[in-house]
Amino acid sequence: MKISDWRVEYTITLLIIFAGILFFIPTSLKSTVQANIISKWKDCYKKLTYMQDVILKQEKEKILTSFKRAKTPDQREDLIIELIKPYFRLAHYKIPRGYKVKFMDKTAVPKTSVYYIDDYYFSDNKMIVGIKDIPNPDEKNTLFIMTFDINGFLPPNTWGKDVFGAKIYSDKVEALGKDLSLQELKNDCSPSGKGIGCSYYYQIGGNFSD
């Protein structure tokens, strides 16, 4: 074999290896970022359950009575904020209206959806926390829904990718999607789904598949 031929083959081999590295690095980086976001969501959910445990040890009936006595949604929201502020240290100002969240299938969240949030707040770690007031609470119904954009303003601002949520009851916390079957969770936590069920799916060890 001539030296020139060897150099050509060697160069081609290096180019192939380099191309392979470039091909796999974005996928690997994307997986690492997603794994980090999921880990932070799990930590966030632990904080939610801790919050609920503390509330249960306090005057639960008094909290429910206060919610029922609130005459307007704004009054109820003020109660919610005061309730969760010690645990998530919400900022006093709301997120600008330009911030939008979409479903995993890239469709917009309609205003008629229970998952459409009007009011968002920064937490102390720049995470964006959404609050959805649920009127007429009682022992069995949801008091409110909380959503968490783990990386704040950074994209993709998408359910199931960096946005997750939970229902807050008077006596428990449930990640959104807990009422779905495993197959329904898999379908929802996919590019053709809404991504809502990912909140619970990741809590039980599920993985997102592109």
LUMDRENLO-357538 format. One record per residue: residue number from 1; chain; y, x, z of N, C-alpha, C in turn. Coordinates in nm, 2 decimals, padded with zeros to 4 digits. Each point is the difference from the previous one (the first is absolute). Last residue first. Example, Ala and Ser with C-alpha at 12.3 -4.5 7.8 and 13.67 -1.06 7.14 Angstrom:
# residues 2
NODE;2;A;-00.22;01.28;00.71;00.11;00.09;00.00;00.11;-00.08;00.08
NODE;1;A;-00.57;00.03;-00.01;00.12;-00.09;00.00;00.12;00.09;00.00
//
This chain:
# residues 210
NODE;210;A;00.99;-03.85;02.24;00.08;-00.02;-00.12;-00.08;-00.06;-00.11
NODE;209;A;-00.08;-00.06;00.54;-00.06;00.06;-00.12;00.09;-00.03;-00.12
NODE;208;A;00.00;00.03;00.58;00.05;-00.05;-00.12;-00.05;00.07;-00.12
NODE;207;A;-00.26;-00.08;00.49;00.08;00.09;-00.08;00.05;-00.06;-00.13
NODE;206;A;-00.19;-00.14;00.55;00.00;-00.02;-00.15;00.09;00.10;-00.07
NODE;205;A;-00.08;-00.08;00.50;-00.06;00.11;-00.08;-00.01;-00.01;-00.15
NODE;204;A;00.20;-00.30;00.34;-00.15;00.00;00.02;-00.06;00.11;-00.08
NODE;203;A;00.47;-00.07;-00.01;-00.03;00.01;00.14;-00.15;00.00;00.03
NODE;202;A;00.18;-00.06;-00.44;00.01;00.14;00.04;-00.04;00.01;00.15
NODE;201;A;00.02;-00.44;-00.18;-00.11;00.08;-00.06;00.00;00.14;00.04
NODE;200;A;00.35;-00.30;00.13;-00.12;-00.01;00.08;-00.12;00.09;-00.05
NODE;199;A;00.41;-00.01;-00.24;00.04;00.02;00.14;-00.12;00.00;00.09
NODE;198;A;-00.03;-00.11;-00.46;-00.02;00.14;00.03;00.04;00.03;00.15
NODE;197;A;00.06;-00.43;-00.23;-00.13;00.02;00.08;-00.02;00.15;00.04
NODE;196;A;00.36;-00.14;-00.29;00.03;-00.04;00.14;-00.12;00.03;00.09
NODE;195;A;00.05;00.07;-00.49;00.01;00.11;00.09;00.02;-00.04;00.15
NODE;194;A;-00.08;-00.23;-00.46;00.14;00.00;00.06;00.02;00.11;00.10
NODE;193;A;-00.34;00.04;-00.43;00.02;-00.08;00.11;00.14;00.00;00.06
NODE;192;A;-00.21;00.27;-00.36;00.02;-00.14;-00.05;00.02;-00.10;00.11
NODE;191;A;-00.08;00.47;00.07;00.12;-00.01;-00.08;00.03;-00.14;-00.05
NODE;190;A;-00.25;00.04;00.46;-00.03;00.06;-00.12;00.13;-00.02;-00.09
NODE;189;A;-00.15;-00.21;00.44;00.04;00.14;00.01;-00.03;00.08;-00.12
NODE;188;A;-00.14;-00.45;00.02;00.14;00.00;00.03;00.06;00.13;00.01
NODE;187;A;-00.46;-00.04;-00.06;00.07;-00.06;-00.12;00.15;00.01;00.02
NODE;186;A;-00.28;00.12;00.36;-00.01;00.10;-00.11;00.08;-00.05;-00.12
NODE;185;A;-00.04;-00.30;00.36;00.09;00.11;00.03;00.00;00.11;-00.11
NODE;184;A;-00.29;-00.36;-00.04;00.13;-00.04;-00.02;00.10;00.11;00.03
NODE;183;A;-00.45;00.07;00.10;00.02;00.00;-00.15;00.15;-00.04;-00.03
NODE;182;A;-00.13;-00.02;00.45;00.00;00.14;-00.04;00.03;00.01;-00.15
NODE;181;A;00.18;-00.44;00.23;-00.13;00.07;00.00;00.02;00.14;-00.05
NODE;180;A;00.41;-00.25;00.26;-00.07;00.01;-00.13;-00.14;00.06;00.01
NODE;179;A;00.35;-00.07;00.35;-00.07;-00.12;-00.03;-00.08;00.00;-00.13
NODE;178;A;00.29;00.36;00.16;-00.12;-00.01;00.09;-00.08;-00.12;-00.03
NODE;177;A;00.43;00.15;-00.20;-00.12;00.01;-00.08;-00.13;-00.02;00.09
NODE;176;A;00.46;00.19;00.21;-00.01;-00.10;-00.11;-00.13;00.02;-00.08
NODE;175;A;00.02;00.13;00.52;00.04;00.06;-00.13;-00.02;-00.11;-00.11
NODE;174;A;00.07;-00.12;00.52;-00.09;00.01;-00.10;00.06;00.06;-00.13
NODE;173;A;00.05;-00.09;00.58;00.06;00.06;-00.12;-00.11;00.00;-00.10
NODE;172;A;00.08;-00.31;00.49;-00.07;00.10;-00.08;00.09;00.05;-00.12
NODE;171;A;00.12;-00.34;00.33;-00.10;00.06;00.07;-00.08;00.11;-00.08
NODE;170;A;00.38;-00.27;-00.15;00.03;00.01;00.14;-00.11;00.08;00.07
NODE;169;A;00.06;00.11;-00.51;-00.02;-00.12;00.07;00.04;00.02;00.15
NODE;168;A;00.09;00.24;-00.51;00.01;00.01;00.14;-00.01;-00.13;00.07
NODE;167;A;-00.15;00.26;-00.49;00.04;-00.12;00.06;00.00;00.02;00.15
NODE;166;A;00.07;00.38;-00.41;-00.09;-00.06;00.10;00.06;-00.13;00.05
NODE;165;A;00.03;00.42;-00.43;00.05;-00.10;00.09;-00.10;-00.05;00.10
NODE;164;A;00.19;00.41;-00.41;-00.11;-00.07;00.07;00.05;-00.10;00.10
NODE;163;A;00.13;00.38;-00.44;00.04;-00.11;00.08;-00.12;-00.08;00.06
NODE;162;A;-00.02;00.38;-00.30;00.08;00.05;00.11;00.05;-00.11;00.09
NODE;161;A;-00.35;-00.09;-00.31;00.02;00.14;-00.03;00.08;00.06;00.11
NODE;160;A;-00.10;-00.47;00.01;-00.13;00.07;-00.02;00.01;00.15;-00.03
NODE;159;A;00.42;-00.29;-00.12;-00.10;-00.05;00.09;-00.13;00.07;-00.03
NODE;158;A;00.47;00.23;-00.12;-00.10;-00.09;-00.05;-00.11;-00.04;00.10
NODE;157;A;00.38;00.35;-00.08;00.05;-00.13;00.06;-00.09;-00.11;-00.04
NODE;156;A;-00.04;00.49;-00.12;00.02;-00.11;-00.10;00.04;-00.13;00.06
NODE;155;A;00.27;00.39;00.09;-00.09;-00.08;-00.07;-00.14;00.03;00.05
NODE;154;A;00.42;00.06;00.33;-00.07;00.07;-00.10;-00.10;-00.09;-00.07
NODE;153;A;00.27;-00.12;00.38;00.06;-00.02;-00.13;-00.08;00.06;-00.11
NODE;152;A;-00.28;-00.01;00.44;00.14;-00.04;-00.02;00.04;-00.04;-00.14
NODE;151;A;-00.45;00.13;00.18;00.09;00.11;-00.04;00.14;-00.05;-00.04
NODE;150;A;-00.33;-00.31;00.17;-00.02;00.12;00.07;00.09;00.12;-00.03
NODE;149;A;00.05;-00.53;00.02;00.00;00.09;-00.11;00.00;00.14;00.06
NODE;148;A;-00.15;-00.50;00.21;00.04;00.14;00.02;-00.01;00.08;-00.13
NODE;147;A;00.03;-00.54;00.25;-00.04;00.08;-00.11;00.05;00.14;00.02
NODE;146;A;-00.12;-00.49;00.29;00.08;00.13;-00.01;-00.06;00.08;-00.11
NODE;145;A;00.02;-00.55;00.19;-00.06;00.10;-00.08;00.08;00.13;00.00
NODE;144;A;-00.05;-00.43;00.38;00.08;00.06;-00.11;-00.09;00.10;-00.07
NODE;143;A;-00.17;-00.33;00.30;00.14;00.00;00.05;00.08;00.06;-00.11
NODE;142;A;-00.48;-00.27;-00.06;00.07;00.12;-00.01;00.14;-00.01;00.05
NODE;141;A;-00.38;-00.34;00.19;00.07;00.04;-00.13;00.07;00.13;00.01
NODE;140;A;-00.24;-00.23;00.37;-00.09;00.03;-00.11;00.06;00.06;-00.12
NODE;139;A;00.24;-00.14;00.40;-00.10;00.10;00.04;-00.09;00.04;-00.11
NODE;138;A;00.47;-00.16;-00.16;-00.07;-00.04;00.12;-00.11;00.10;00.03
NODE;137;A;00.49;-00.08;-00.33;-00.11;00.07;00.05;-00.07;-00.07;00.12
NODE;136;A;00.38;-00.09;-00.37;-00.09;-00.09;00.08;-00.12;00.07;00.05
NODE;135;A;00.23;00.26;-00.40;00.05;-00.10;00.09;-00.11;-00.08;00.08
NODE;134;A;00.04;00.52;-00.19;-00.08;-00.12;-00.02;00.04;-00.11;00.09
NODE;133;A;00.23;00.49;-00.22;-00.01;-00.10;00.11;-00.08;-00.12;-00.05
NODE;132;A;00.03;00.53;-00.14;-00.01;-00.14;-00.06;-00.03;-00.10;00.11
NODE;131;A;00.18;00.55;-00.09;-00.04;-00.10;00.09;00.01;-00.14;-00.06
NODE;130;A;-00.05;00.58;-00.12;00.04;-00.13;-00.04;-00.04;-00.10;00.11
NODE;129;A;00.11;00.56;-00.04;-00.08;-00.11;00.06;00.06;-00.13;-00.04
NODE;128;A;-00.02;00.55;-00.16;00.07;-00.12;-00.01;-00.09;-00.12;00.05
NODE;127;A;00.06;00.56;00.13;-00.09;-00.10;-00.06;00.08;-00.13;00.00
NODE;126;A;00.16;00.40;00.19;00.04;-00.03;-00.13;-00.09;-00.10;-00.07
NODE;125;A;-00.02;00.14;00.47;-00.05;00.11;-00.09;00.02;-00.04;-00.15
NODE;124;A;00.15;-00.29;00.36;00.05;00.14;00.03;-00.05;00.11;-00.09
NODE;123;A;00.03;-00.49;-00.21;-00.05;00.05;00.13;00.05;00.14;00.02
NODE;122;A;00.22;-00.41;-00.32;-00.05;00.14;00.02;-00.05;00.01;00.14
NODE;121;A;00.01;-00.48;-00.26;00.08;00.09;00.09;-00.07;00.14;-00.01
NODE;120;A;00.04;-00.53;-00.27;-00.07;00.13;00.02;00.09;00.09;00.09
NODE;119;A;-00.05;-00.56;-00.19;00.06;00.10;00.09;-00.09;00.12;00.02
NODE;118;A;-00.13;-00.37;-00.28;00.15;00.01;-00.02;00.06;00.11;00.08
NODE;117;A;-00.51;-00.09;-00.24;00.07;00.04;00.13;00.15;00.00;-00.03
NODE;116;A;-00.50;-00.20;-00.20;00.14;00.03;-00.04;00.08;00.02;00.13
NODE;115;A;-00.46;-00.15;-00.02;00.02;00.15;00.01;00.14;00.04;-00.05
NODE;114;A;-00.16;-00.45;-00.02;00.01;00.03;00.14;00.02;00.15;00.02
NODE;113;A;00.17;-00.24;-00.45;-00.12;00.06;00.06;00.02;00.02;00.15
NODE;112;A;00.33;-00.16;-00.33;-00.08;-00.11;00.06;-00.12;00.06;00.07
NODE;111;A;00.30;00.27;-00.25;00.07;-00.04;00.12;-00.08;-00.11;00.08
NODE;110;A;-00.25;00.37;-00.32;00.09;-00.12;-00.01;00.06;-00.04;00.13
NODE;109;A;-00.17;00.49;-00.18;-00.03;-00.10;00.10;00.09;-00.11;00.00
NODE;108;A;-00.15;00.30;-00.44;00.10;-00.01;00.11;-00.05;-00.10;00.11
NODE;107;A;-00.33;00.31;-00.31;00.08;-00.12;-00.01;00.09;-00.01;00.12
NODE;106;A;-00.35;00.34;-00.08;00.14;00.03;-00.06;00.08;-00.12;-00.02
NODE;105;A;-00.44;00.05;00.22;-00.01;-00.02;-00.14;00.13;00.01;-00.07
NODE;104;A;-00.02;00.05;00.47;-00.07;00.11;-00.06;-00.02;-00.02;-00.15
NODE;103;A;00.43;-00.23;00.23;-00.14;00.00;00.02;-00.07;00.11;-00.07
NODE;102;A;00.51;00.05;00.17;-00.08;-00.07;-00.10;-00.14;00.00;00.04
NODE;101;A;00.54;00.06;00.22;-00.14;00.03;00.01;-00.08;-00.08;-00.11
NODE;100;A;00.55;00.20;00.09;-00.10;-00.11;-00.04;-00.14;00.05;00.01
NODE;99;A;00.57;00.11;00.12;-00.14;00.04;00.03;-00.09;-00.12;-00.03
NODE;98;A;00.48;-00.03;-00.03;-00.06;00.07;-00.11;-00.15;00.04;00.02
NODE;97;A;00.30;-00.20;00.33;-00.07;-00.09;-00.08;-00.07;00.06;-00.12
NODE;96;A;00.10;00.28;00.47;00.07;-00.07;-00.11;-00.09;-00.08;-00.09
NODE;95;A;-00.12;00.07;00.52;-00.01;00.07;-00.12;00.08;-00.07;-00.11
NODE;94;A;00.15;-00.05;00.51;-00.10;-00.04;-00.09;00.00;00.08;-00.12
NODE;93;A;00.16;00.13;00.53;00.04;-00.05;-00.13;-00.12;-00.03;-00.09
NODE;92;A;-00.04;00.18;00.44;00.08;-00.12;00.02;00.04;-00.06;-00.14
NODE;91;A;-00.46;00.30;00.09;00.15;00.02;-00.01;00.07;-00.14;00.01
NODE;90;A;-00.49;00.10;00.23;00.07;-00.05;-00.12;00.15;00.03;00.01
NODE;89;A;-00.45;00.13;00.27;00.14;00.05;00.00;00.07;-00.03;-00.13
NODE;88;A;-00.46;-00.11;00.18;00.03;00.05;-00.14;00.14;00.05;-00.01
NODE;87;A;-00.17;-00.17;00.42;-00.12;00.07;-00.06;00.03;00.06;-00.14
NODE;86;A;00.33;-00.26;00.27;-00.05;00.11;00.08;-00.11;00.08;-00.07
NODE;85;A;00.17;-00.40;-00.21;00.08;00.12;-00.01;-00.04;00.11;00.09
NODE;84;A;-00.19;-00.46;-00.06;-00.07;00.11;-00.06;00.09;00.13;00.00
NODE;83;A;00.16;-00.42;00.19;-00.14;00.01;00.04;-00.07;00.13;-00.04
NODE;82;A;00.44;-00.13;-00.14;00.00;00.04;00.14;-00.14;00.03;00.05
NODE;81;A;00.04;-00.19;-00.43;00.05;00.14;00.00;00.00;00.05;00.14
NODE;80;A;-00.11;-00.45;-00.05;-00.11;00.09;-00.05;00.05;00.14;00.01
NODE;79;A;00.31;-00.32;00.11;-00.10;00.01;00.10;-00.11;00.09;-00.04
NODE;78;A;00.33;-00.10;-00.31;00.06;00.08;00.11;-00.10;00.02;00.11
NODE;77;A;-00.11;-00.30;-00.34;-00.01;00.14;-00.05;00.05;00.10;00.10
NODE;76;A;00.04;-00.46;00.08;-00.14;00.04;00.01;-00.01;00.15;-00.04
NODE;75;A;00.41;-00.20;-00.05;-00.02;00.02;00.14;-00.15;00.04;00.02
NODE;74;A;00.13;-00.10;-00.44;00.07;00.12;00.05;-00.02;00.03;00.15
NODE;73;A;-00.16;-00.41;-00.21;-00.08;00.12;-00.03;00.06;00.13;00.04
NODE;72;A;00.12;-00.43;00.29;00.02;00.04;-00.14;-00.09;00.12;-00.03
NODE;71;A;00.00;-00.22;00.43;00.04;-00.11;-00.08;00.01;00.04;-00.15
NODE;70;A;-00.30;00.15;00.46;00.09;00.06;-00.10;00.03;-00.11;-00.10
NODE;69;A;-00.33;-00.05;00.34;00.14;-00.05;00.04;00.10;00.05;-00.10
NODE;68;A;-00.46;00.13;-00.02;00.01;-00.14;-00.03;00.14;-00.05;00.02
NODE;67;A;-00.10;00.45;00.10;-00.01;-00.02;-00.14;00.02;-00.15;-00.03
NODE;66;A;-00.02;00.12;00.45;00.12;00.05;-00.06;00.00;-00.03;-00.15
NODE;65;A;-00.39;-00.09;00.23;00.10;-00.10;00.03;00.13;00.04;-00.06
NODE;64;A;-00.35;00.31;-00.03;-00.03;-00.12;-00.08;00.11;-00.11;00.02
NODE;63;A;00.01;00.37;00.29;00.03;00.05;-00.14;-00.01;-00.12;-00.10
NODE;62;A;-00.14;-00.06;00.44;00.14;00.01;00.00;00.05;00.03;-00.14
NODE;61;A;-00.46;00.01;00.09;00.05;-00.14;00.00;00.15;00.00;-00.02
NODE;60;A;-00.21;00.41;00.07;-00.03;-00.05;-00.13;00.06;-00.14;-00.02
NODE;59;A;00.09;00.42;00.33;00.01;-00.15;00.01;-00.01;-00.06;-00.14
NODE;58;A;-00.23;00.48;00.09;00.13;-00.05;00.05;-00.01;-00.16;00.00
NODE;57;A;-00.35;00.26;-00.17;00.00;00.03;00.14;00.13;-00.05;00.07
NODE;56;A;-00.07;-00.04;-00.47;-00.09;-00.08;00.07;00.00;00.02;00.15
NODE;55;A;00.26;00.28;-00.28;00.05;-00.13;00.01;-00.09;-00.10;00.07
NODE;54;A;-00.15;00.44;-00.09;00.10;00.00;00.10;00.06;-00.14;00.02
NODE;53;A;-00.31;00.06;-00.34;-00.07;00.01;00.13;00.11;00.00;00.11
NODE;52;A;00.15;00.01;-00.44;-00.06;-00.13;00.03;-00.06;00.00;00.14
NODE;51;A;00.16;00.40;-00.18;00.11;-00.09;00.03;-00.05;-00.13;00.05
NODE;50;A;-00.31;00.30;-00.17;00.04;00.04;00.14;00.12;-00.09;00.04
NODE;49;A;-00.16;-00.05;-00.43;-00.10;-00.06;00.09;00.04;00.04;00.15
NODE;48;A;00.26;00.18;-00.35;00.02;-00.14;00.00;-00.10;-00.07;00.11
NODE;47;A;-00.03;00.46;-00.09;00.12;-00.03;00.07;00.02;-00.15;00.02
NODE;46;A;-00.34;00.15;-00.28;-00.04;00.02;00.14;00.12;-00.02;00.09
NODE;45;A;00.07;-00.02;-00.46;-00.07;-00.12;00.05;-00.05;00.02;00.14
NODE;44;A;00.21;00.36;-00.21;00.10;-00.11;00.02;-00.07;-00.12;00.06
NODE;43;A;-00.26;00.36;-00.13;00.07;00.03;00.12;00.10;-00.11;00.03
NODE;42;A;-00.23;-00.03;-00.40;-00.09;-00.02;00.11;00.07;00.03;00.13
NODE;41;A;00.24;00.08;-00.39;-00.01;-00.14;00.02;-00.10;-00.03;00.12
NODE;40;A;00.05;00.45;-00.14;00.12;-00.05;00.07;00.00;-00.15;00.03
NODE;39;A;-00.35;00.19;-00.26;-00.01;00.05;00.13;00.12;-00.05;00.09
NODE;38;A;00.01;-00.09;-00.46;-00.10;-00.08;00.07;-00.01;00.04;00.14
NODE;37;A;00.27;00.27;-00.27;00.06;-00.13;00.02;-00.09;-00.10;00.08
NODE;36;A;-00.17;00.42;-00.14;00.09;00.02;00.11;00.07;-00.13;00.03
NODE;35;A;-00.29;00.01;-00.36;-00.08;00.01;00.12;00.10;00.02;00.12
NODE;34;A;00.19;-00.01;-00.43;-00.05;-00.13;00.04;-00.08;00.00;00.13
NODE;33;A;00.15;00.41;-00.18;00.11;-00.07;00.04;-00.04;-00.14;00.05
NODE;32;A;-00.33;00.27;-00.19;00.04;00.06;00.13;00.12;-00.08;00.06
NODE;31;A;-00.16;-00.10;-00.44;-00.10;-00.04;00.10;00.05;00.04;00.14
NODE;30;A;00.25;00.15;-00.36;00.02;-00.15;00.02;-00.09;-00.05;00.10
NODE;29;A;-00.05;00.45;-00.13;00.12;-00.02;00.07;00.03;-00.15;00.04
NODE;28;A;-00.37;00.11;-00.28;-00.02;00.05;00.13;00.12;-00.02;00.09
NODE;27;A;00.04;-00.10;-00.45;-00.09;-00.09;00.06;-00.02;00.03;00.14
NODE;26;A;00.26;00.30;-00.26;00.07;-00.13;00.03;-00.09;-00.10;00.07
NODE;25;A;-00.21;00.42;-00.13;00.10;00.01;00.11;00.07;-00.13;00.02
NODE;24;A;-00.32;00.07;-00.36;-00.05;-00.04;00.13;00.10;00.00;00.11
NODE;23;A;00.10;00.15;-00.45;-00.06;-00.14;-00.01;-00.03;-00.05;00.14
NODE;22;A;00.14;00.45;-00.06;00.11;-00.09;-00.02;-00.04;-00.14;00.00
NODE;21;A;-00.34;00.33;00.01;00.08;00.00;00.13;00.11;-00.10;-00.01
NODE;20;A;-00.25;00.07;-00.39;-00.07;-00.07;00.10;00.07;-00.01;00.13
NODE;19;A;00.18;00.27;-00.34;00.02;-00.14;-00.03;-00.08;-00.09;00.10
NODE;18;A;-00.05;00.46;00.04;00.13;-00.04;00.04;00.03;-00.15;-00.03
NODE;17;A;-00.41;00.19;-00.15;00.01;-00.01;00.15;00.13;-00.05;00.05
NODE;16;A;-00.04;00.08;-00.46;-00.08;-00.11;00.04;00.00;-00.02;00.15
NODE;15;A;00.21;00.38;-00.18;00.07;-00.12;-00.03;-00.07;-00.12;00.04
NODE;14;A;-00.22;00.41;00.04;00.11;-00.01;00.10;00.08;-00.13;-00.02
NODE;13;A;-00.33;00.11;-00.32;-00.06;-00.04;00.13;00.10;-00.02;00.10
NODE;12;A;00.15;00.17;-00.41;-00.04;-00.14;-00.01;-00.06;-00.05;00.13
NODE;11;A;00.09;00.46;-00.03;00.13;-00.08;00.01;-00.03;-00.15;-00.01
NODE;10;A;-00.36;00.30;-00.06;00.05;00.00;00.13;00.12;-00.08;00.02
NODE;9;A;-00.17;00.05;-00.43;-00.09;-00.09;00.08;00.05;00.00;00.15
NODE;8;A;00.23;00.29;-00.29;00.03;-00.14;-00.04;-00.09;-00.09;00.09
NODE;7;A;-00.06;00.46;00.05;00.12;-00.04;00.06;00.04;-00.15;-00.04
NODE;6;A;-00.38;00.20;-00.19;-00.02;-00.02;00.15;00.12;-00.05;00.06
NODE;5;A;00.02;00.13;-00.45;-00.07;-00.13;00.02;-00.02;-00.03;00.15
NODE;4;A;00.19;00.41;-00.11;00.09;-00.11;-00.04;-00.06;-00.14;00.02
NODE;3;A;-00.26;00.40;00.05;00.09;-00.02;00.11;00.09;-00.12;-00.02
NODE;2;A;-00.47;00.00;-00.25;00.12;00.07;00.00;00.09;-00.03;00.12
NODE;1;A;-00.55;-00.02;-00.03;00.12;-00.08;00.00;00.13;00.09;00.00
//
